Amino acid sequence: MTIDPYSALAVSLRENAAKKAAEALTGATAELGTVTGSGLKLDSFKHEIQEYLVAEFPGMLKLPELKLVGSVRGLRDSGGGNVEGQGEFTFEPSETKETVLTLKYQPGDRVLALPLNGGNDAIVLCRVVSGNG
C-alpha cells in the first residue's frame, strides 16, 4: 500500500500549525487565583507563585465639578467663635497628569491573573468580587 505524499504533507502541515498555535497561546488565558500571605495560588496550578507581578494603570485623573451639601462643625471664625450649620462645598474640575492607579491586594482576595512562562510567573490584573455585592 502506498502513501499519498500530498495527503501526508497536508497532515504534517496541519499538525505543525496546530502545535505552533498552541505554543503561541500557552499562558495567554486569564484565570482565577487567590492571594496568599506569601504569594499567589492559581486555581489550575498546584504550586504557589511566590513572586508575581501586579498591573498598574497609568493615565490622567479627571475630576468633574462637584457640589456637596453637608454639615459644618468644629471650625472657628476669626474671632475664635464656633462655626456650625449647613454648607455647600463646591469643587472645581481638575486634571492630574501622570497619575498611576496601583491596586493593593490582601491575603484571601480572589483575583484575575494572567499566567506566563508555563505558570511559573503571573500578572495580577484585578480583584474579583461577587456580582451580588
N, C-alpha and C positions, 0 to 999 in steps of 0.2 A: 504494500500500500504506500502510495507516495503522498507527501505533504505538499499542499499548495503553498508556495513561497509567499504569495501575496496575502493570503489569509494569516500566515504566521507573522508576517511583517505588521499587518493591521493589529493583531492581538498584542504583539510586543509594544507597538506604539501606544495603544490604549492603556496597557498596564503601566508603562513608564509615565504617561501623562497623569494617570490616577495617583501614582506614587509621588510624583513631584507636587501635585496639587495638595495631597495630604501633608507632605512635609512643609509646604508653604503655610498651610492653615494650622499647623500644630501650635497649640498655645494661644491661638487667636480668639478663643471662645471665653467670654467672661463667665465667671461662676461665683457662687456664694461661698462665703467663708466667715470665720469668727475670729475677732481679735482676742488674743490671749494675753496673759500677763507678761509673756516673754516672746511673743511673735504673732504669727498669723497661721491659722489652721484652715486650709481649703477643704470644702466638703468632699471633693473627689480625690484628695491626695492624703495619704496616711501620715506623712511626716509634717511637723510644724516648720514653717519658714521663719527663721529667727530674724533675718534682716530683710525687710521688704520696703518697697517704695510707696510713697503717698503722693497722689496727684495734687498739684497746685493749680489754681485758676487765676491767671493774671488778667488784668483788664483795667477799665476805668470805672470808678464808682460814681454813679449819677444819682443824686437825691433831688426829688422834685420839691416844689414849695409845699410846706406842710403847716397847717394851723391846728393847734391843740388847745382845748379848754380844760382847765384844771384848777385845783386849789393852791393857794399860796399861803404858807405858814413858815414861821421861823426866820423871816427876813427882818432886817432893821432899816428904818429910814435914816436920813442924815442926822436927825436929832436923837437917834438911839431908841426910838419907839418901835413897837412891833408892827409889822405889816402882815395882815391876813385878809383872806377873801378869795373870790373867784378871779381868774385871769385868763387871758387869751395869749398863747405863745405862738409867735409866727417865726418859722424857719425859712430862710431864703433858699432858692435852688442852689446846688453846688455840684462841682465836678472835682474828683480827686484822681489825678493821673497816676499810673504805675501802682495800682493797688493790687495786692495779692491776697486771695482768699485761701488760707491753709486750714484744712479741716483737722480737728483733733479727735482721736478715737480712744475709747475706754475699753478695758477688757470686758468681753461679753457682747460688744457691739457686733451686729451682723453687718457684713459689708459685701459690696460687689467688687470683685478683683479680677484682674487680667493676668493669668499665669503666663510666665515666659521661661525660656530655656528648659523646656520639658517639665515645668512645675518647680524648678529649683529657685526661681525668683518670681516675684509678683508685684503688680502695681495696684494699690487700693484706690478705686475710683470714687466711691461714695459709701455712705452708710445706708442701709436698707431698713425701712420701718414698715409696720403694718399699714395697709390701706384703710383700715378702720379707725385709725387714730390711736 
